């Protein structure tokens, strides 16, 4: 974790943003006291669901809203 001041955060944001993209974490100090932690965002997970049609709820001639209500039951 890299420790930086608020002043450094403001003046070097593009460098910090680049380091965040590469997984660095920052602790921000305001007057020497920790005030924030900046973490890189987690990459978007791609759902691998090859048989999604096989597990889909059958239509049964109803509208989508009716199917959802029926599928949810008492939830």
Phi and psi restraints in degrees (range 20) as a CNS / XPLOR table:
assign (resid 1 and name C) (resid 2 and name N)
       (resid 2 and name CA) (resid 2 and name C) 1.0 -97.5 20.0 2
assign (resid 2 and name N) (resid 2 and name CA)
       (resid 2 and name C) (resid 3 and name N) 1.0 134.8 20.0 2
assign (resid 2 and name C) (resid 3 and name N)
       (resid 3 and name CA) (resid 3 and name C) 1.0 -101.7 20.0 2
assign (resid 3 and name N) (resid 3 and name CA)
       (resid 3 and name C) (resid 4 and name N) 1.0 128.6 20.0 2
assign (resid 3 and name C) (resid 4 and name N)
       (resid 4 and name CA) (resid 4 and name C) 1.0 -136.2 20.0 2
assign (resid 4 and name N) (resid 4 and name CA)
       (resid 4 and name C) (resid 5 and name N) 1.0 159.0 20.0 2
assign (resid 4 and name C) (resid 5 and name N)
       (resid 5 and name CA) (resid 5 and name C) 1.0 -90.9 20.0 2
assign (resid 5 and name N) (resid 5 and name CA)
       (resid 5 and name C) (resid 6 and name N) 1.0 166.6 20.0 2
assign (resid 5 and name C) (resid 6 and name N)
       (resid 6 and name CA) (resid 6 and name C) 1.0 -61.0 20.0 2
assign (resid 6 and name N) (resid 6 and name CA)
       (resid 6 and name C) (resid 7 and name N) 1.0 -39.5 20.0 2
assign (resid 6 and name C) (resid 7 and name N)
       (resid 7 and name CA) (resid 7 and name C) 1.0 -60.9 20.0 2
assign (resid 7 and name N) (resid 7 and name CA)
       (resid 7 and name C) (resid 8 and name N) 1.0 -45.0 20.0 2
assign (resid 7 and name C) (resid 8 and name N)
       (resid 8 and name CA) (resid 8 and name C) 1.0 -63.8 20.0 2
assign (resid 8 and name N) (resid 8 and name CA)
       (resid 8 and name C) (resid 9 and name N) 1.0 -38.6 20.0 2
assign (resid 8 and name C) (resid 9 and name N)
       (resid 9 and name CA) (resid 9 and name C) 1.0 -59.7 20.0 2
assign (resid 9 and name N) (resid 9 and name CA)
       (resid 9 and name C) (resid 10 and name N) 1.0 -45.1 20.0 2
assign (resid 9 and name C) (resid 10 and name N)
       (resid 10 and name CA) (resid 10 and name C) 1.0 -68.1 20.0 2
assign (resid 10 and name N) (resid 10 and name CA)
       (resid 10 and name C) (resid 11 and name N) 1.0 -42.7 20.0 2
assign (resid 10 and name C) (resid 11 and name N)
       (resid 11 and name CA) (resid 11 and name C) 1.0 -83.5 20.0 2
assign (resid 11 and name N) (resid 11 and name CA)
       (resid 11 and name C) (resid 12 and name N) 1.0 -19.3 20.0 2
assign (resid 11 and name C) (resid 12 and name N)
       (resid 12 and name CA) (resid 12 and name C) 1.0 -123.5 20.0 2
assign (resid 12 and name N) (resid 12 and name CA)
       (resid 12 and name C) (resid 13 and name N) 1.0 32.9 20.0 2
assign (resid 12 and name C) (resid 13 and name N)
       (resid 13 and name CA) (resid 13 and name C) 1.0 -57.9 20.0 2
assign (resid 13 and name N) (resid 13 and name CA)
       (resid 13 and name C) (resid 14 and name N) 1.0 -41.9 20.0 2
assign (resid 13 and name C) (resid 14 and name N)
       (resid 14 and name CA) (resid 14 and name C) 1.0 -63.6 20.0 2
assign (resid 14 and name N) (resid 14 and name CA)
       (resid 14 and name C) (resid 15 and name N) 1.0 -38.2 20.0 2
assign (resid 14 and name C) (resid 15 and name N)
       (resid 15 and name CA) (resid 15 and name C) 1.0 -66.3 20.0 2
assign (resid 15 and name N) (resid 15 and name CA)
       (resid 15 and name C) (resid 16 and name N) 1.0 -42.4 20.0 2
assign (resid 15 and name C) (resid 16 and name N)
       (resid 16 and name CA) (resid 16 and name C) 1.0 -63.7 20.0 2
assign (resid 16 and name N) (resid 16 and name CA)
       (resid 16 and name C) (resid 17 and name N) 1.0 -43.1 20.0 2
assign (resid 16 and name C) (resid 17 and name N)
       (resid 17 and name CA) (resid 17 and name C) 1.0 -61.6 20.0 2
assign (resid 17 and name N) (resid 17 and name CA)
       (resid 17 and name C) (resid 18 and name N) 1.0 -39.9 20.0 2
assign (resid 17 and name C) (resid 18 and name N)
       (resid 18 and name CA) (resid 18 and name C) 1.0 -63.7 20.0 2
assign (resid 18 and name N) (resid 18 and name CA)
       (resid 18 and name C) (resid 19 and name N) 1.0 -42.1 20.0 2
assign (resid 18 and name C) (resid 19 and name N)
       (resid 19 and name CA) (resid 19 and name C) 1.0 -66.9 20.0 2
assign (resid 19 and name N) (resid 19 and name CA)
       (resid 19 and name C) (resid 20 and name N) 1.0 -35.0 20.0 2
assign (resid 19 and name C) (resid 20 and name N)
       (resid 20 and name CA) (resid 20 and name C) 1.0 -61.7 20.0 2
assign (resid 20 and name N) (resid 20 and name CA)
       (resid 20 and name C) (resid 21 and name N) 1.0 -40.9 20.0 2
assign (resid 20 and name C) (resid 21 and name N)
       (resid 21 and name CA) (resid 21 and name C) 1.0 -62.3 20.0 2
assign (resid 21 and name N) (resid 21 and name CA)
       (resid 21 and name C) (resid 22 and name N) 1.0 -23.2 20.0 2
assign (resid 21 and name C) (resid 22 and name N)
       (resid 22 and name CA) (resid 22 and name C) 1.0 -100.5 20.0 2
assign (resid 22 and name N) (resid 22 and name CA)
       (resid 22 and name C) (resid 23 and name N) 1.0 14.0 20.0 2
assign (resid 22 and name C) (resid 23 and name N)
       (resid 23 and name CA) (resid 23 and name C) 1.0 96.9 20.0 2
assign (resid 23 and name N) (resid 23 and name CA)
       (resid 23 and name C) (resid 24 and name N) 1.0 1.2 20.0 2
assign (resid 23 and name C) (resid 24 and name N)
       (resid 24 and name CA) (resid 24 and name C) 1.0 -69.6 20.0 2
assign (resid 24 and name N) (resid 24 and name CA)
       (resid 24 and name C) (resid 25 and name N) 1.0 152.8 20.0 2
assign (resid 24 and name C) (resid 25 and name N)
       (resid 25 and name CA) (resid 25 and name C) 1.0 -120.0 20.0 2
assign (resid 25 and name N) (resid 25 and name CA)
       (resid 25 and name C) (resid 26 and name N) 1.0 143.2 20.0 2
assign (resid 25 and name C) (resid 26 and name N)
       (resid 26 and name CA) (resid 26 and name C) 1.0 -124.1 20.0 2
assign (resid 26 and name N) (resid 26 and name CA)
       (resid 26 and name C) (resid 27 and name N) 1.0 141.6 20.0 2
assign (resid 26 and name C) (resid 27 and name N)
       (resid 27 and name CA) (resid 27 and name C) 1.0 -111.0 20.0 2
assign (resid 27 and name N) (resid 27 and name CA)
       (resid 27 and name C) (resid 28 and name N) 1.0 126.6 20.0 2
assign (resid 27 and name C) (resid 28 and name N)
       (resid 28 and name CA) (resid 28 and name C) 1.0 -99.7 20.0 2
assign (resid 28 and name N) (resid 28 and name CA)
       (resid 28 and name C) (resid 29 and name N) 1.0 130.0 20.0 2
assign (resid 28 and name C) (resid 29 and name N)
       (resid 29 and name CA) (resid 29 and name C) 1.0 -107.7 20.0 2
assign (resid 29 and name N) (resid 29 and name CA)
       (resid 29 and name C) (resid 30 and name N) 1.0 137.0 20.0 2
assign (resid 29 and name C) (resid 30 and name N)
       (resid 30 and name CA) (resid 30 and name C) 1.0 -119.5 20.0 2
assign (resid 30 and name N) (resid 30 and name CA)
       (resid 30 and name C) (resid 31 and name N) 1.0 111.5 20.0 2
assign (resid 30 and name C) (resid 31 and name N)
       (resid 31 and name CA) (resid 31 and name C) 1.0 57.5 20.0 2
assign (resid 31 and name N) (resid 31 and name CA)
       (resid 31 and name C) (resid 32 and name N) 1.0 39.8 20.0 2
assign (resid 31 and name C) (resid 32 and name N)
       (resid 32 and name CA) (resid 32 and name C) 1.0 83.2 20.0 2
assign (resid 32 and name N) (resid 32 and name CA)
       (resid 32 and name C) (resid 33 and name N) 1.0 -1.4 20.0 2
assign (resid 32 and name C) (resid 33 and name N)
       (resid 33 and name CA) (resid 33 and name C) 1.0 -112.0 20.0 2
assign (resid 33 and name N) (resid 33 and name CA)
       (resid 33 and name C) (resid 34 and name N) 1.0 136.1 20.0 2
assign (resid 33 and name C) (resid 34 and name N)
       (resid 34 and name CA) (resid 34 and name C) 1.0 -63.1 20.0 2
assign (resid 34 and name N) (resid 34 and name CA)
       (resid 34 and name C) (resid 35 and name N) 1.0 129.5 20.0 2
assign (resid 34 and name C) (resid 35 and name N)
       (resid 35 and name CA) (resid 35 and name C) 1.0 -124.2 20.0 2
assign (resid 35 and name N) (resid 35 and name CA)
       (resid 35 and name C) (resid 36 and name N) 1.0 -21.6 20.0 2
assign (resid 35 and name C) (resid 36 and name N)
       (resid 36 and name CA) (resid 36 and name C) 1.0 -155.9 20.0 2
assign (resid 36 and name N) (resid 36 and name CA)
       (resid 36 and name C) (resid 37 and name N) 1.0 157.5 20.0 2
assign (resid 36 and name C) (resid 37 and name N)
       (resid 37 and name CA) (resid 37 and name C) 1.0 -126.8 20.0 2
assign (resid 37 and name N) (resid 37 and name CA)
       (resid 37 and name C) (resid 38 and name N) 1.0 129.0 20.0 2
assign (resid 37 and name C) (resid 38 and name N)
       (resid 38 and name CA) (resid 38 and name C) 1.0 -110.0 20.0 2
assign (resid 38 and name N) (resid 38 and name CA)
       (resid 38 and name C) (resid 39 and name N) 1.0 121.8 20.0 2
assign (resid 38 and name C) (resid 39 and name N)
       (resid 39 and name CA) (resid 39 and name C) 1.0 -116.3 20.0 2
assign (resid 39 and name N) (resid 39 and name CA)
       (resid 39 and name C) (resid 40 and name N) 1.0 149.0 20.0 2
assign (resid 39 and name C) (resid 40 and name N)
       (resid 40 and name CA) (resid 40 and name C) 1.0 -70.0 20.0 2
assign (resid 40 and name N) (resid 40 and name CA)
       (resid 40 and name C) (resid 41 and name N) 1.0 146.6 20.0 2
assign (resid 40 and name C) (resid 41 and name N)
       (resid 41 and name CA) (resid 41 and name C) 1.0 -73.6 20.0 2
assign (resid 41 and name N) (resid 41 and name CA)
       (resid 41 and name C) (resid 42 and name N) 1.0 146.7 20.0 2
assign (resid 41 and name C) (resid 42 and name N)
       (resid 42 and name CA) (resid 42 and name C) 1.0 -72.9 20.0 2
assign (resid 42 and name N) (resid 42 and name CA)
       (resid 42 and name C) (resid 43 and name N) 1.0 141.6 20.0 2
assign (resid 42 and name C) (resid 43 and name N)
       (resid 43 and name CA) (resid 43 and name C) 1.0 -63.7 20.0 2
assign (resid 43 and name N) (resid 43 and name CA)
       (resid 43 and name C) (resid 44 and name N) 1.0 148.1 20.0 2
assign (resid 43 and name C) (resid 44 and name N)
       (resid 44 and name CA) (resid 44 and name C) 1.0 -65.2 20.0 2
assign (resid 44 and name N) (resid 44 and name CA)
       (resid 44 and name C) (resid 45 and name N) 1.0 131.7 20.0 2
assign (resid 44 and name C) (resid 45 and name N)
       (resid 45 and name CA) (resid 45 and name C) 1.0 -87.8 20.0 2
assign (resid 45 and name N) (resid 45 and name CA)
       (resid 45 and name C) (resid 46 and name N) 1.0 133.0 20.0 2
assign (resid 45 and name C) (resid 46 and name N)
       (resid 46 and name CA) (resid 46 and name C) 1.0 -92.9 20.0 2
assign (resid 46 and name N) (resid 46 and name CA)
       (resid 46 and name C) (resid 47 and name N) 1.0 125.8 20.0 2
assign (resid 46 and name C) (resid 47 and name N)
       (resid 47 and name CA) (resid 47 and name C) 1.0 -78.9 20.0 2
assign (resid 47 and name N) (resid 47 and name CA)
       (resid 47 and name C) (resid 48 and name N) 1.0 124.5 20.0 2
assign (resid 47 and name C) (resid 48 and name N)
       (resid 48 and name CA) (resid 48 and name C) 1.0 -105.7 20.0 2
assign (resid 48 and name N) (resid 48 and name CA)
       (resid 48 and name C) (resid 49 and name N) 1.0 103.1 20.0 2
assign (resid 48 and name C) (resid 49 and name N)
       (resid 49 and name CA) (resid 49 and name C) 1.0 -137.5 20.0 2
assign (resid 49 and name N) (resid 49 and name CA)
       (resid 49 and name C) (resid 50 and name N) 1.0 73.8 20.0 2
assign (resid 49 and name C) (resid 50 and name N)
       (resid 50 and name CA) (resid 50 and name C) 1.0 -65.8 20.0 2
assign (resid 50 and name N) (resid 50 and name CA)
       (resid 50 and name C) (resid 51 and name N) 1.0 -24.7 20.0 2
assign (resid 50 and name C) (resid 51 and name N)
       (resid 51 and name CA) (resid 51 and name C) 1.0 -106.4 20.0 2
assign (resid 51 and name N) (resid 51 and name CA)
       (resid 51 and name C) (resid 52 and name N) 1.0 34.8 20.0 2
assign (resid 51 and name C) (resid 52 and name N)
       (resid 52 and name CA) (resid 52 and name C) 1.0 -61.4 20.0 2
assign (resid 52 and name N) (resid 52 and name CA)
       (resid 52 and name C) (resid 53 and name N) 1.0 -31.9 20.0 2
assign (resid 52 and name C) (resid 53 and name N)
       (resid 53 and name CA) (resid 53 and name C) 1.0 -71.4 20.0 2
assign (resid 53 and name N) (resid 53 and name CA)
       (resid 53 and name C) (resid 54 and name N) 1.0 -31.0 20.0 2
assign (resid 53 and name C) (resid 54 and name N)
       (resid 54 and name CA) (resid 54 and name C) 1.0 -70.0 20.0 2
assign (resid 54 and name N) (resid 54 and name CA)
       (resid 54 and name C) (resid 55 and name N) 1.0 -27.4 20.0 2
assign (resid 54 and name C) (resid 55 and name N)
       (resid 55 and name CA) (resid 55 and name C) 1.0 -101.9 20.0 2
assign (resid 55 and name N) (resid 55 and name CA)
       (resid 55 and name C) (resid 56 and name N) 1.0 4.3 20.0 2
assign (resid 55 and name C) (resid 56 and name N)
       (resid 56 and name CA) (resid 56 and name C) 1.0 -70.2 20.0 2
assign (resid 56 and name N) (resid 56 and name CA)
       (resid 56 and name C) (resid 57 and name N) 1.0 153.8 20.0 2
assign (resid 56 and name C) (resid 57 and name N)
       (resid 57 and name CA) (resid 57 and name C) 1.0 -75.6 20.0 2
assign (resid 57 and name N) (resid 57 and name CA)
       (resid 57 and name C) (resid 58 and name N) 1.0 128.2 20.0 2
assign (resid 57 and name C) (resid 58 and name N)
       (resid 58 and name CA) (resid 58 and name C) 1.0 -63.1 20.0 2
assign (resid 58 and name N) (resid 58 and name CA)
       (resid 58 and name C) (resid 59 and name N) 1.0 146.2 20.0 2
assign (resid 58 and name C) (resid 59 and name N)
       (resid 59 and name CA) (resid 59 and name C) 1.0 -70.3 20.0 2
assign (resid 59 and name N) (resid 59 and name CA)
       (resid 59 and name C) (resid 60 and name N) 1.0 -46.5 20.0 2
assign (resid 59 and name C) (resid 60 and name N)
       (resid 60 and name CA) (resid 60 and name C) 1.0 58.3 20.0 2
assign (resid 60 and name N) (resid 60 and name CA)
       (resid 60 and name C) (resid 61 and name N) 1.0 27.7 20.0 2
assign (resid 60 and name C) (resid 61 and name N)
       (resid 61 and name CA) (resid 61 and name C) 1.0 73.0 20.0 2
assign (resid 61 and name N) (resid 61 and name CA)
       (resid 61 and name C) (resid 62 and name N) 1.0 14.8 20.0 2
assign (resid 61 and name C) (resid 62 and name N)
       (resid 62 and name CA) (resid 62 and name C) 1.0 -104.8 20.0 2
assign (resid 62 and name N) (resid 62 and name CA)
       (resid 62 and name C) (resid 63 and name N) 1.0 164.0 20.0 2
assign (resid 62 and name C) (resid 63 and name N)
       (resid 63 and name CA) (resid 63 and name C) 1.0 -71.6 20.0 2
assign (resid 63 and name N) (resid 63 and name CA)
       (resid 63 and name C) (resid 64 and name N) 1.0 165.0 20.0 2
assign (resid 63 and name C) (resid 64 and name N)
       (resid 64 and name CA) (resid 64 and name C) 1.0 -61.0 20.0 2
assign (resid 64 and name N) (resid 64 and name CA)
       (resid 64 and name C) (resid 65 and name N) 1.0 -42.4 20.0 2
assign (resid 64 and name C) (resid 65 and name N)
       (resid 65 and name CA) (resid 65 and name C) 1.0 -62.3 20.0 2
assign (resid 65 and name N) (resid 65 and name CA)
       (resid 65 and name C) (resid 66 and name N) 1.0 -43.4 20.0 2
assign (resid 65 and name C) (resid 66 and name N)
       (resid 66 and name CA) (resid 66 and name C) 1.0 -64.4 20.0 2
assign (resid 66 and name N) (resid 66 and name CA)
       (resid 66 and name C) (resid 67 and name N) 1.0 -39.7 20.0 2
assign (resid 66 and name C) (resid 67 and name N)
       (resid 67 and name CA) (resid 67 and name C) 1.0 -63.8 20.0 2
assign (resid 67 and name N) (resid 67 and name CA)
       (resid 67 and name C) (resid 68 and name N) 1.0 -43.0 20.0 2
assign (resid 67 and name C) (resid 68 and name N)
       (resid 68 and name CA) (resid 68 and name C) 1.0 -64.7 20.0 2
assign (resid 68 and name N) (resid 68 and name CA)
       (resid 68 and name C) (resid 69 and name N) 1.0 -45.1 20.0 2
assign (resid 68 and name C) (resid 69 and name N)
       (resid 69 and name CA) (resid 69 and name C) 1.0 -60.7 20.0 2
assign (resid 69 and name N) (resid 69 and name CA)
       (resid 69 and name C) (resid 70 and name N) 1.0 -44.1 20.0 2
assign (resid 69 and name C) (resid 70 and name N)
       (resid 70 and name CA) (resid 70 and name C) 1.0 -65.8 20.0 2
assign (resid 70 and name N) (resid 70 and name CA)
       (resid 70 and name C) (resid 71 and name N) 1.0 -40.9 20.0 2
assign (resid 70 and name C) (resid 71 and name N)
       (resid 71 and name CA) (resid 71 and name C) 1.0 -66.5 20.0 2
assign (resid 71 and name N) (resid 71 and name CA)
       (resid 71 and name C) (resid 72 and name N) 1.0 -34.7 20.0 2
assign (resid 71 and name C) (resid 72 and name N)
       (resid 72 and name CA) (resid 72 and name C) 1.0 -72.0 20.0 2
assign (resid 72 and name N) (resid 72 and name CA)
       (resid 72 and name C) (resid 73 and name N) 1.0 -28.6 20.0 2
assign (resid 72 and name C) (resid 73 and name N)
       (resid 73 and name CA) (resid 73 and name C) 1.0 61.2 20.0 2
assign (resid 73 and name N) (resid 73 and name CA)
       (resid 73 and name C) (resid 74 and name N) 1.0 -125.8 20.0 2
assign (resid 73 and name C) (resid 74 and name N)
       (resid 74 and name CA) (resid 74 and name C) 1.0 -95.1 20.0 2
assign (resid 74 and name N) (resid 74 and name CA)
       (resid 74 and name C) (resid 75 and name N) 1.0 12.6 20.0 2
